[in-house]
Amino acid sequence: MNRLAHSQSPYLLQHAANPVDWWPWGDEAFADARRRGVPVFLSVGYSSCHWCHVLAHESFEDEATAAYMNEHFVSVKVDREERPDVDAVYMEAVQAATGRGGWPMSVFMTPGGEPFYFGTYFPPEPRHGMPSFRQVLEGVQSAWAGRRAEVTEVAGKITRDLASRELDHGAGGLPGEEELAQALLGITREYDPASGWLGGGDTKFPPGMVIEFLLRHHARTGSEAALEMAEGMCETMARSSLYDQIGGGFHRYVLRPRPHATLVPHFEKMLYDNALLCRVYAHLWRVTGSDLARRVALETADFMVRELRTNEGGYASALDADSDDGGGHHVEGAFYVWTPAQLTEVLGERDGEAAARLFEVTPEGTFEEGASVLQLPAEGGELPGSARDRLLAARELRARPGRDDKLVAAWNGLAIAALAETGALLDRPDLVERATEAADVLVRVHLDDHARLARTSKDGQVGANSGVLEDYADVAEGFLALAGVTGEGVWLEFAGFLLDIVLDQFAGEQGVLYDTAHDAERLIRRPQDPTDNATPSGWTAAASALLSYAAHTGSSAHREAAEGALGVVRALGPRAPRFIGWGLAAAEAALDGPREVAVVGAPTDPRTGALHRTALLSAAPGAVVAVGAPGDAEFPLLAGRPLVDGAPAAYVCRRFTCDAPVTTPDALADALS
């Protein structure tokens, strides 16, 4: 076992038995490189990354390749989910140098951490115009040994270029109607109404953050085009192979391997995708009442609880794409695909044939080896009786994909918001309980006495890496959602602790935000990215949470910070709306107020409950809700709000300027429309 055996990360532990003499990221590794006078090889990936496993099997487990690496390099392995800052800095260099990025990421650098050669996956033999990994190693070693001055000069130039990059952070202030209209137009141009997918190319990722913007834009402006695109994308995803038609939940992405072929998923399942999409489908149901949206929201929530919930009550990061196919081979998608014969074996001939027609399982197969990925391309009715449950039970007997059991604070924050709101909207109090349990884990395990947040934990033990901006922002978002759903003001208080750290440790001048704290480890560049990737950027997530907290408390400092941060949406929204959807959604909330809804009344009074539910059912962008007895000190929104003639009442405000109180759900719905 190498040094990674002492790691907490499941990804690093996967490499602990490699013959490569791996180091974890840290000063000791670079000190060893300086002592030996050799370059550093940085390999970044994550536990459910398919091509990371392939590279490891082909090269890192090969004795001869490992011996060469050990002789000529100091090799450092990083879990990108534990150290998103390291990943972001060097991924920026990879993308600048090669025009593309992805994982596994392979970077060669000086002992000072300055990068000079880049790549992603390298095959064991030359293939498709790519050099083999061994050729890359030998080429880098030769250059280092024979042209070191040239290599270090190049590395220094790359580092200076990265450090000097300026971000257009839109210091002009909040985006207005014009910028949001231009963003909507940009999305319209990229949306294909025939297929229901967003963006060109054969690889399709779920655009949950863009859909949230579209739903909020429709709610604020009445735009039917925005709602039609949101409905179209949601229906397409739910009926495609991106969605697990048997067990619920979404895979990472789908691709079309050849013209006219069935879209094939990359089968890994990530907590963040499912949390974001669960919430989006619940919000779509709130607007349309769609049975499909309701079913998908609940099935996705149930998937998260069933397959990702840990013993501590938090949520694991991911499920692998690969699993044993029953024949001793580790195969991508083996857990999820079916043949007609397998359907018949579980369901019998009649129901098996019906399932094959419904899910488009063909004798030839739509995936590999005659197997098919399940999809539901058109309304064809449901399977008879409990057939779907029988298929799920049969699938549970298969070898399961591996699970990355570490808890990432940011992604648990997204899950808390999704489970709390889905449970409240769709009358599933058990989901609200699961959200509360996860929030308790974050407070108990991840949060220290100074309100500083740890990035990860595993088996109830906190990890060594500090939280980054997205952790503080997404956890605050989850706590704020939980406060609105449960009426427990302690979650508003915890959100305030986290957002005060954001203002103190992550904020710069003129609305600028950084991904790492002022007192964090210094890298070759301080990471700072306002654009969405698979999750909301820390920048726009912080803007959203700051805005909600300001609406709850009336804090001008938090409101001003939110508005300053949203200046980047003014700069990027019209040009690249697909990559700043969460920021656009936050901007919609800012333009709408957001609304502040104070529901006062005895918690046990059903009239209070009816008003509270009506408030939660409002689609007003980013509306915040406080519920409690009159004068409840935990919620500033409830201060000075009396009952009306002894009856529970609701006050609808914007920036603490309120309409007359109402006492009936219908009147409240009208006030929020």
Phi, psi and omega in degrees: 000140178264191186297339182291348180298340181267006183278161173266334185294126175302326179293313179296323179294332176298337183254007185292336180260004176299148171289349173294136180276069186293145167248146164286161178300134178167168182300327184298321181296314182290327176296322178294322178296319178295318180298319183273344182071038182237159177285166178257132171256118180256124177241121184240133177199200178205164197292330182262015181278115185299311184286340171296317178295321181296311180300320180297314182294319185284324190239312186287339177267357180275124187298317183292317178297317180298319180298321179294316178299316182295328181284323192248353185219158160261118187259127184240129180249131182231133170274114184297337180282335174277322183236071179296337179291314177299315180300315184295317183296313183279334174293325176299320178292318179299313182293322179294324185276325188247345183082003179208166179214189179138180184235142006291144175259133182237120183227133173255134186216165177287168174298348175269005178085011180271122186281148177221346176214142193223158172181186177237251177277135172238132183284167179286338176230153177304135185199138175053038179080000179263141173288160174286161179298321179297321178297320178298313180302314183292322179295317179294317181297320180296316179296319181295319182286323188257339184223047188297320181299319179295317181298313182292329176294316178298315180299319179296320179295316178301315181296318179295320178298317179296316184293334184267358181295133180254137179262130174281096186264012171062054183296356181290351176108194186300142170292148180246196183302319184296314181296320181289325176294320177294323177296317178298319179297319179297319178293320178301321180292330182269350183272133177256102183295336180291319181263335183084008180258155179254132177089152179277184179086171184264355178254127185238121175258152180288121184268056185302321184289325175293320180296321177300319175299314182299318179296319180290322179296318176299316182296324183279322188250343186081012182298114178288330179297318179297316180293320180298320178293318179299314179296318182297315179296317182295319179292318179300312180298317185292334182265349184272178177285355172298328182264137177282102187291343180262312187255356183078163180091162187245144172278173188292314178195171174235154177218159178253105187292338178204161182305135176069007179280160175294140175296130183247130180282152160272113204282355179298147178240124184253142177301316186295319178301313185289325176295312181298316184285325174304314181293320180297316180293324175297320178291324176296317177300320181301326182275320191249340187072017184298128176297322179297315180297319179298313182298314183293320178300314182289319179296323179290320175298316180295323175300313181300315181292319184288319191246345182245346182290133181265171180299331181283343181104359173268192186234127181294160189286319191193161166248140179296159172282331189261153172200171180291134182273009182092350179244015179088006180252135178274112191232138176294129175083000186302328183289336193252342189267159185221154168248161176304322181295322179293321176297317180295322180299323182276320191255349188089168189295312185293308181291328177297318177294321178297318179295320180298319178293316184296317186261005179057050174266117189249159176299326180283332182088149178248002181238257181224152176055036177077006179266160182234145169275143184277138175214162184228074194289341180209160178297116179231018182082174179264160174294149181299139172054230184259030185300320180297319178296323179293322177295319179296318180296320179293321180294329179296341179279347177286162174296126186278151171296153176295153180240132174275105190276001179287146176265125173259125186305310184301315185288329173292326174300317177297320180293321178299314179299317182294312183292320180297312183287320178297316179298318181290316183290322188254021172058050176234080182300337178296327178291324175296321177297319179295323177295318180296319178298318179295321177297321177300320179298316181297319179292316186287322188256317190269338188258128180266184185291346180254017181064023173271141191251133173275145183292315189223163168211166176208132180054036178080003180253128184289144178278173185273347189267137181286152176294148175254181187304318182296330178296309180299317185289313183289325176293318176300318177301316179296317180296321179295319177298318181294322177299317181293326182281317188268339187074016179262108187291346179299330181287328173296320179296315179296320177301320178297320177302313183293319183287334172295323175295322177302313180294324185279325192245342187242352186266141174246209181273150172056042176083003180289139174234149178245152181283339179241157183287161178302327183261016180281168176304136179274124175255185182293342175208142176280117186294143186197102184221113180273357185270145178290143168245238176286339179232166174302142175297152176302325182299305184284330175296320177295318178302316180297312182293320178299320180296315180295318181295320177297322178295324178290322193248343185078015182289116179290330180296318180288323178295315180296321178295320178297314181295320177297317180294327182285356173301330180294332177289325175299323182281319189259334186305310180293334185269323186218062187296332182293340185251014176213040182300320181293323176294321177295321177297318178295322178296323176300318178297318181296319179293328181277350180145287351289165178296145175244121183243118177251118179251115181250135180163164178296134181302332182273353181281122181300335177292325174297315179299321180294319178293319179299314180297320178300319179297317180293331181282353178289138177267009178307127188303119174068016182304140176252146186231131172237136180224138179170180178291154179306133178079011178305114187290344182287338182239109177304331181297338183272351182296130177071017179254102182275166167296164178246111184053039178079001183254152174304147184218159177236136178245125178253122187230163167224122184051043175064022168251120196245149169282172175297144181294153177236158185236359180238150178302321181296317180294324178292318178300320178296319182294333182264355185285000000 
